[in-house]
Amino acid sequence: MPPLQHAIRFFKYQGKVSLAAPLAALMIARLPPLNSVDVIIPVPLHIQRLREREFNQSLLLADHIGRSLDMPVAYTNLVRTAPTPAQTTLSRKDRQKNLRRAFAVRHPDAIVNKRILLIDDVFTTGTTVNECAKTLRRAGSADVFAITLSRTVSVDIVPDRILAQRPPHS
C-alpha cells in the first residue's frame, strides 16, 4: 500500500488525528491562489457517523487549512441530514443515488453570494462534493470549489465516457 493511502486509512479509520496537520499541509501545497474564496466548508458527517468515528476528518483538514490561509471555516451550516451507508460499500451507480438530497444548509443567509472552498478527504466518484456543491448553490452561494486529499481511481468507478475512449484490449 502506498504511504499516502496508508496514512489516510490511519487518519480516517483508526483515529490518528495527529496526521491531520501533515495531510492538510499536502493539500495546502497544491492549492491554487484563493484570493476570491470567502469561506471554507468541510464535508459534514451525519451525527450517527460522527458519534461512531468521534471526529470529522474533513473538518480537521479544513481547520488546518483555514488557520494556515487565515480564512474562516464554517463547519455547522452545511449538514448531512440522512444517515446514508458509507460510500466505500457501494457501487458507482449506488454511490450516485446514495447521497441525493442528503445535505442541507441551516442558514442560507450566511452563504448567499459567498465563494466557498469545500474540503473532503477522498474523491472517488465525485458524488459527495457534487451533492454538497449543489446544496450550497441551491441555498444561494456563489462559486463552490473543492479540494480533496486524494483521489481514488478504480476501473469500477471510472466514468463510462472515459472507459469508452480507451481502446479495447487485444
DODO-207243 format. One line per 2 residues: number of its first residue (from 1); their letters; for each residue x, y, z of C-alpha. Coordinates in steps of 0.2 Angstrom, whole numbers, plus 5000, padded with zeros to 4 digits. Example, Ala and Ser with C-alpha at 12.3 -4.5 7.8 and 13.67 -1.06 7.14 Angstrom:
! residues 2
1> as> 5062/4978/5039; 5068/4995/5036
END
This chain:
! residues 170
1> mp> 5000/5000/5000; 5007/5017/4995
3> pl> 5012/5028/5010; 4999/5041/5007
5> qh> 4985/5028/5006; 4991/5020/5022
7> ai> 4991/5037/5031; 4974/5041/5025
9> rf> 4967/5025/5032; 4976/5028/5049
11> fk> 4969/5045/5049; 4951/5041/5044
13> yq> 4948/5024/5051; 4960/5022/5066
15> gk> 4958/5039/5073; 4976/5045/5071
17> vs> 4971/5063/5071; 4989/5069/5073
19> la> 4990/5066/5055; 4978/5080/5051
21> ap> 4992/5093/5051; 5004/5085/5039
23> la> 4990/5079/5027; 4982/5096/5027
25> al> 5000/5103/5023; 5000/5092/5007
27> mi> 4983/5099/5002; 4989/5117/5005
29> ar> 5004/5114/4995; 4993/5110/4980
31> lp> 4980/5124/4982; 4979/5137/4968
33> pl> 4978/5155/4973; 4962/5158/4983
35> ns> 4960/5177/4983; 4942/5176/4979
37> vd> 4936/5162/4992; 4926/5169/5006
39> vi> 4924/5154/5017; 4930/5136/5019
41> ip> 4917/5122/5022; 4921/5104/5026
43> vp> 4910/5090/5020; 4899/5085/5035
45> lh> 4897/5068/5043; 4879/5063/5049
47> iq> 4878/5064/5068; 4877/5045/5069
49> rl> 4894/5043/5059; 4902/5057/5069
51> re> 4897/5048/5085; 4905/5032/5079
53> re> 4921/5040/5072; 4922/5053/5086
55> fn> 4929/5066/5073; 4926/5073/5056
57> qs> 4942/5071/5046; 4936/5084/5033
59> ll> 4933/5096/5047; 4951/5093/5054
61> la> 4959/5096/5037; 4948/5111/5035
63> dh> 4953/5118/5052; 4972/5117/5047
65> ig> 4969/5124/5030; 4959/5138/5037
67> rs> 4972/5143/5050; 4986/5142/5038
69> ld> 4977/5153/5025; 4969/5164/5038
71> mp> 4952/5160/5031; 4936/5157/5041
73> va> 4929/5139/5042; 4910/5137/5043
75> yt> 4908/5119/5050; 4890/5120/5056
77> nl> 4880/5127/5042; 4881/5113/5029
79> vr> 4874/5097/5037; 4871/5079/5032
81> ta> 4853/5076/5035; 4852/5057/5031
83> pt> 4862/5043/5039; 4867/5036/5022
85> pa> 4878/5020/5021; 4897/5023/5019
87> qt> 4901/5027/5000; 4915/5014/5001
89> tl> 4902/5000/5002; 4893/5005/4987
91> sr> 4895/5003/4968; 4897/5018/4957
93> kd> 4879/5019/4952; 4873/5016/4970
95> rq> 4885/5030/4976; 4877/5042/4965
97> kn> 4859/5038/4972; 4865/5036/4990
99> lr> 4868/5055/4993; 4854/5063/4983
101> ra> 4847/5076/4994; 4857/5070/5009
103> fa> 4864/5088/5013; 4855/5104/5019
105> vr> 4861/5122/5023; 4855/5128/5040
107> hp> 4857/5146/5037; 4857/5151/5019
109> da> 4858/5169/5023; 4876/5166/5029
111> iv> 4882/5159/5012; 4872/5170/5000
113> nk> 4884/5176/4986; 4899/5168/4996
115> ri> 4913/5159/4986; 4916/5143/4995
117> ll> 4930/5131/4996; 4924/5113/5000
119> id> 4935/5101/5009; 4934/5082/5008
121> dv> 4947/5069/5012; 4944/5057/4997
123> ft> 4937/5059/4980; 4930/5043/4972
125> tg> 4916/5046/4960; 4914/5065/4965
127> tt> 4896/5061/4971; 4899/5069/4989
129> vn> 4907/5085/4983; 4894/5087/4969
131> ec> 4879/5084/4981; 4887/5097/4993
133> ak> 4890/5109/4980; 4873/5108/4973
135> tl> 4866/5110/4990; 4876/5126/4993
137> rr> 4872/5133/4976; 4853/5130/4979
139> ag> 4855/5139/4995; 4862/5154/4986
141> sa> 4881/5153/4987; 4892/5159/4973
143> dv> 4905/5148/4966; 4910/5132/4975
145> fa> 4927/5125/4973; 4933/5108/4980
147> it> 4949/5101/4986; 4952/5083/4992
149> ls> 4967/5075/5000; 4967/5061/4987
151> rt> 4958/5053/4973; 4953/5035/4971
153> vs> 4955/5028/4954; 4947/5011/4950
155> vd> 4940/5003/4935; 4923/5001/4943
157> iv> 4922/5020/4947; 4930/5027/4931
159> pd> 4916/5037/4922; 4909/5027/4907
161> ri> 4914/5041/4895; 4932/5038/4899
163> la> 4931/5020/4898; 4923/5022/4881
165> qr> 4938/5032/4875; 4950/5018/4879
167> pp> 4955/5006/4865; 4949/4988/4868
169> hs> 4962/4976/4874; 4969/4964/4860
END
